[in-house]
Amino acid sequence: MGGIDLANVPLDRDYLMPAGAGVSSEKASAILSQFDRKRRAAAIAVPTADAQVKARLRLLGEPITLFGEGPGDRRDRLRELLTLQAEGAEGEDGERDIRMGDAQEGDSDEGDDQEEFYTTGTDDLLQARKDIARYSLPRAKDRVAYQKEEATISLKTHVNHRKGIKERLQGFDLHGSQIAAERPVGIVRFSPNGEYIAAGNWAGGIKLLDVPNLEEKKFYRGHADRVTGVSWLPGATLPGSNISSSSMNFASGGGGGDVKLWSLDNNAPLATLCGHTERVCRIEFHPSGRYLASASEDTSWRLWDVTTGQELLVQEGHAKEVYAVSFNTDGSLLASVGLDSIGRIWDIRTGRVIYVMESHIKPIYAVDWSVDGYRVLTGSGDGFAKCWDIRATRETNNIGANTGGVTDLRWFKGTDGPASGKALQRDEDGTLIPKKAGTFFVSCGFDKSVNIFSADDWALCKSLKGHSGNVLSTDVTNDGKWICSSGHDRTVKLWARDDQEGI
């Protein structure tokens, strides 16, 4: 290269290639070298987590931070150092030496993928993965068969069906309101039968309110700080269920990093699941009812066996706090979202990330699956709810849900979807009737409102106003009769149609 030390060539911001007689060949070579360096730098694997960036700098013998340097600057500095290191490893013929070749061996060519590592799991985790696979595979088969039959329904029938549901959703209005705590109410969740609301507040307590009167039936205290996660055991409170009121019916997560299991009868927790080192945010039971997932500010989500109280899995992967988790209807996949603005889809049977949801520009506070088993909704502080198609591995819809930020969202699960075990209904003529499950979702946020959106054209069906502060949580019953919400104004509110017949 004419004896020029390319590593010391100053960057030239003029990217116009000179042409014509009298142009310096040294300058042209420097410009070409700059393009080549940028290309090589873009291909180098650089960690996204700031702690990993510092660890890599320490290995290189470089300062882990410079005066006034932020995480982004530090990552750029590491990339530049690795680029220079890569250039120094080239031979005279321009080929990489063996050490650089080894660094690129593997299945992936993406930087973040090269940072993945695996540890040996326990025998209990292996058994749990097998149990989850045996649970999910037949349900996935039934769901696909259901959807094949559903695909035979004409488009006109679907359009008319959705139109009728949207009209009924417009009839929702405030039914009742109750001051439920002395501090904000951070989480509300309906019981499976829709007759109770578990409302967790920032003082560490949980109130069990009845529907529709919102009268307090029970008060539970076990968390030292705010309760931000509540999940009901699948099947609990349902008619014909073998789950008694004295056995485990729901779980809660909150300050202190603990998950507590509760019965309806006892004020004291039946068990406490310990392991998280920071506050537990949202939690959710696996559809089988045997396992529970918890998201935490310690940047991990964990999987628990609730029958033994054993921690089966500590899953890392998010760069910041994990705020919410959600299982799909088959129980094979879990979605996790957090304050790093990233969502991840995990195959619980293998432990692998199968899809990364990237496009939110602020922290993600909410996630929920559709009953179809392959679509996911996420809600973020950027004010948008996004729908992701896991089969197509892409974002399909971007809905402006709540101005100022989305704090919670729930997809209407219904009682007639593929997970219900019921076949599609037929009218008097024998024509298939589309399901109601999955036809709408509700969201809430910093605009002090609860919004109802169609899951067909994603149009706003109704905006429910009544809270005097930010709304922190919302939920909808499986029969579509009731919507509840809670927030900074310390109230739990109940919304319904005048006829209380739902959709």
N, C-alpha and C positions, 0 to 999 in steps of 0.2 A: 504493500500500500504506500510505496514511496517513502518509507521510513518514518511516517507520521505516527505519533502516539495518539491513537483515537480516543483513549480513555481521558486524555487531557484536552480534547478539542472542546472549546466553549460551545454551549447550545446557541444555535442561530434561530431566532424566531421568524426569520424570513424564509418561508418554505418554497418560494418561487425558484425553480431550477434555472440557473443562468444558462444561456445558450449563446452561440456565436463566437467569433474569433476574439482572442485576447482575454477570455474568461479564465480565472485561476482554477486549475485542475484540483488544487488542494482544497479549495472551498467546495467544489462539487463533490469531492470525496467525503468531506466532512458532513455535508447534507445527507448524502446517501447513508453514511454511517449512523447518523441520527435517526433516520427512518428505521434502520435495521435494529438499533438499540430499543426503540419504542416497541417494535414488534416482538422482540425477545422479552422485554419487560412484561408485556401483556400476557405472555404465556407462562410466566413464573408463578408458582404456587405461593401465595401469601396468606397466612391465617387472617380470619376476620375478627376473632376475639382479641381484645387488647391485651389480655393476660398472655395469650399465646404469642403475640407479636413481641412483647417484652422478653419472654423466655427465649425466643429465637435470636433476638438482639444480644442477649446475654451469652448465648452459645457462640456468637460471632465475635465476642469480645468487645462489643460496642456499648456505649451508654444506653441504658434502657429508656431514658427520656432526656430531652434537651430543654433549655429554658424556653417557656412559652409554647412548647410543642403539645398538640392535642393528639387524640387517637388516630385521626385520619392522617395527620402529618407523619406520625410515627410509622404508620403502615407504609406510606409512600417512601420513607427513608429506608425501611427494610427492603422494599422492592428494588430500590436503586442499589443497595448493597449487594443483594443477591444477583442483580444483573451484572454488576462489576465482577462478582465472583465467578459467574458463568462465563464471562468473556475471558477471564484469566485461565479458565480450564480448557480453552480451545488450543488445539495444536496448530502447527504452522500451516497445515492444509485446511484449516477452518473447521475440522470435525470435532465433535465433543469427545472428551476422553471417557474412559470407562466409568469413572465416578459419576459423571453427569448422566450417562446412559442408565445407570442403575436407578438414579433418582426418578426417571421417567417410566420405569417399568411398572406395569399394573394395568388395571382394567379401565381406568378413567384418565381423562386429560384435562379435567377441570380442577382448579386450585383447591376449592373447598373439599372436593371428593378425596384428594390426596391427603387431607388432614384427618380422615376418618380412621378410627382404630377400634378394635374389638377385643373384648376380654371374655374369658371363659365364664359362662353362666352356671348357676347352681343346678342341681338335679331337680329341685322344686320348680325352678323357672322352666326347665325343659318340659317337665310334666304339665305345667300350666299352658305352655305353648301348644302341646299336643291336645290338651282338653279344649282349648279355644279353637283349634283347627277342626276337631270333631264336632264342636258346636256350630261353627260358622258355615262349613261346607254344605250341609244339607239345606240350610236356610238360604244360602246364596243360590242354590239350585232352584228352590221353590220361588225365590224372588224373580229369577230370570224367566221361569215359566209363567209367572203372573204377568210380567211385563210383555211377554210375547202375546199373550191373550189380549192384554190391554191395547196393544198396537193395532189390533184388528178393528177397534172402534173408529168410526169416521171422524175426520177433522171437524166437520160441522157439529157433530154431537159434542165433541170436546169443547168447542167454542161456546156453544149455548150453555153447557154445564158450568163453565168458568164464569160466564157472564152472570148467571143466576147467583153464584156464590159471591161475586163482587158486589152485587146489589144488596145482598143480605149483610155483608160486612159493613156497609155504609150506615147500618142501623145501630151500631154499637155506640154506647154513651156511658157516662158515669152512673154506676149503680149504688156504690157506697164507699165510704172512706173512714179510716180508723187510725188515730195516732197510736202507733205500735211500740214506741220506745222514746227514751229521752235523748237519744242520739240518732243519726241517720240509719235507715234500714237498708242494708247493703245487698241483700239477696232475698228473693221470694221464689218459692217453687210449689206448684200444686201437687197434691198427692195423686197417685194413679187413678183413684176413683173420682177426683175432682171435688171432694167434699171438705178438704182441708188445705190450708196454706201454711207452709213452714216459712217464717220470716225471721231472718238472722240480722241482728243489729250491730252497730259499732261498739256497743258496750260489752259485747261478748255473749249476749243471750239470744235465745231462739224462742219465739212465740208460735204456738199452734193455734191458728184462727180457723173458725168454721166458715163455710160458704153456704148461704150468701150473707149472713149477718155480721161476719167479721168479729164474732165474739171470741174472747180468749178462752181456749179449752185447756191449755197446758203451757207451762213456762219451763224452759230448760236452760241451765247455766253450767258451762264447763270450760269456756275459753276465756283466757285472761285479757284478750283484746278482740278487735272487731271480727265478726263472722262474715266471711265473704263467699263461702261455698256451702251449698246444701244440695243433696241429691237423695231422692227416694228410691228404695229398693224396688226393682221391677216386680210387679204383682202385689206389692203391699197394699192393703186396704181394699183390694178388688173383691167383689163377690165371688165366693167359691174358692178363694185363695187359702192355702194351708199355712199362711204366715199369720201368726197370732199377734195381738197387740202388745203382748209381753215380750216378744222376741224382736230382733232388729228390724226396724222399719225405715229408718233413714240415717244419713250420715251428714256430718258438718265439718268444715275446715275453717281455720282462722288464725289469729295471732298466736304466736308461740310455736308454730310449726306442727301442731298436732291435728290429726283427723280423729273425730269421735263418732262412735256408733251408738244410736239411740233406739229405744223402744218407745211406743206411744204411752205406756203406762208409767214408766219410771222417770224421775227427774234427774237421776244420775246416769252418766253414760255407761253402756254395757261394756265398752272396751275403748281403749285409746291407742291409735296407731302412731308410733313415734319414729321419726327418722329425718324429716325435713329440718333444716337449720334456720329457716326463715318462715315468714307467714305463708300459710296455705291459702291460695286464692280459690279458683273454681275446682270442684270435684265432680266425678260422675261414676255411677255404677256401670259395669259391663252388663250387656243385655241378659247374660246368664244369671246375674245376681251374685255370682261367687267372687268376682273381682271388682276392685275399685281403683280408679286412677285419680291422682291428685296433682295439681299444678302449684308451683311454689315460687316465691321470690328468690329462692336459692339457685335459680336458673335450671332446675331439673323438674321433670315430672316422674312420678313413681307409680308403680303397679303393686297393689296389695291383694293378698288372699284374705278376704274378710272372715272366712270360717276359722282360720288359724291366727289371724292378726299378723301374719308374716309379710315382710317387705320382700317382694319377689324381684323387683327391678328398679334400679336408679338410672333413669335415662337422661343423659345430657345431650346437647346439640344446639341449644339456643344460646346466643351471646349475652342475653339479658334475662330479666325475670320472665318466667312462664306464667301466663295469667289464666288460661282456660284450656280445657281438654274436652273432647267429645268422641264417643264411639259411634261407628256406623251401625245400621240396624242388624247387620249380620254378626257383628261382634268381631270381625276380622281386622278392621282398621281403626286407628285412632288419629284424630287431628289435634295438634297442639299449636297454640299461638301465644305470642308474648310481646314484651315491650321492645324487642328488637325489630318489630314491624314485619316479622317473618312467620309464616305458618308452615308446618311440616305434617305430612301424612306418613304414618308409621304402619307397617305390616306387623301386627303384634305376634304373628305366628313365626316370623323370622327375625324381627328386631330391626329390619332395614327401613330406611327412609325411601319411599317410592315416589314422592313428589314434594316439591318445595313451592309454596305459594308466596310469590314476591311481586308486589306492586303497591302495597299500602305504603304511605310515606310517614305514618305516625304509628304509635303502639296499637296493637290489636288486643281488644278486650273481650271479644265474644266469638264463639264458633259453634256451629250446629250443623248436623247432617240432615239431608232430606230422607224421606222414607224410601226413595228409589235406590239408596245405597251407594250412589256414585257422585252426588253433588253435595258441595259443602258451601255454607255461608260463613263469611267472616265479617266482623264489625270492628271499625277502627276509630281512633281519635281523629282521623282525618275527615270524619263525617260520612264516610262511604261504607256501604255493605257490598261485598263482592261475592259473586257466585263462581265457584270453581268446578269444572267438570273433570273428575279424576280419570275417566275413561279416555277423554280427548287430551288430558294433561294440559289444560289451558284455562284461563279466565274467560268466562262467557258473558258475564254481565257486571256492570258497575252502577250501583244504585245510590243516589244521594239520599241517605236515610235520615240522619239527624244532624242539623247544623251545630257545629262545635265539637261533635264527636259522638260515636255510638258506644254505649256502655254495656249493652246486652241485647241479644236477639234470640228468638226461638222460632223454629220452623214448626208449623202445625202438623202433628203426627197423625191425628185422626184415629179412628177405630176400624177402618176398612182398608188399610194399606196392605202391602205384601207381608209385612211383619205381623199382621194381626192373625194370620192363619185362616182368614176367611177368603172365599172365592169372590170374584167380581159378581155384583148383583145384576139381575135382569129385570126389565119391566114386563108389563103384561103381555107384550108381543114377543118376549124372549130376546129382546135386544139388550146388549151389554150396557150397563150404566157406568160412566167413569167414576173413579174413586174421588172422595173429598180430601183424603189425606194428602198433605203436601201442596195444597192449592194456595196457601198464603203463609206469610210470616209476620211476626211483630218485632219491632225494634224500639229502643228507648235511648235517651241520651241527654246531652247538656243543653238541649233546647227546651227542656222541661215538658216534653211531650212523649206520648207513646204512639207510634205510627204503625198502621196496618197496610201491608203491601201484597198485591197479587203476585203469586209465583208463576204466573202465566206470561204477562207482558210487563211485570215489575212496576205496575202503576200504583200510585198511592190511593188506597181505597178510603181511608179515614185517618185523621189525625186527632188523637184524644188529648184534650187539654184539661188541666185541673190541678196538676202539681205546681207548687210555688217555688220549687227548687229543682236542681238537677235530678233526673230520674236515673237510678242506678241499676235497676233490675226489672224484668218483666217475664211473664209466662202466660201460656194459654192451655186450657184443659183439652184433653184428647177428644172430647165430644164437641169442642168448639163453642160451648155456651158462655164461657167466662174467660176474661183476660184480667190479670192482676199486675200491679206495678208498685214500686217502692222507691224512696229516694231520700235526698237531703232534708226534705221537709218533715221527716220522721213519720210519714204516713204510709199505710198500705191502702191502695185503692183498688176497687173492683169495678170492672167494666162489662156491660152486657147489652143485648138488645132488649127492648121493652117487653117482648114476649118471652124472653129468656130461653129461646129455642135454638140458639146458635145458628149454624149454617145448614 
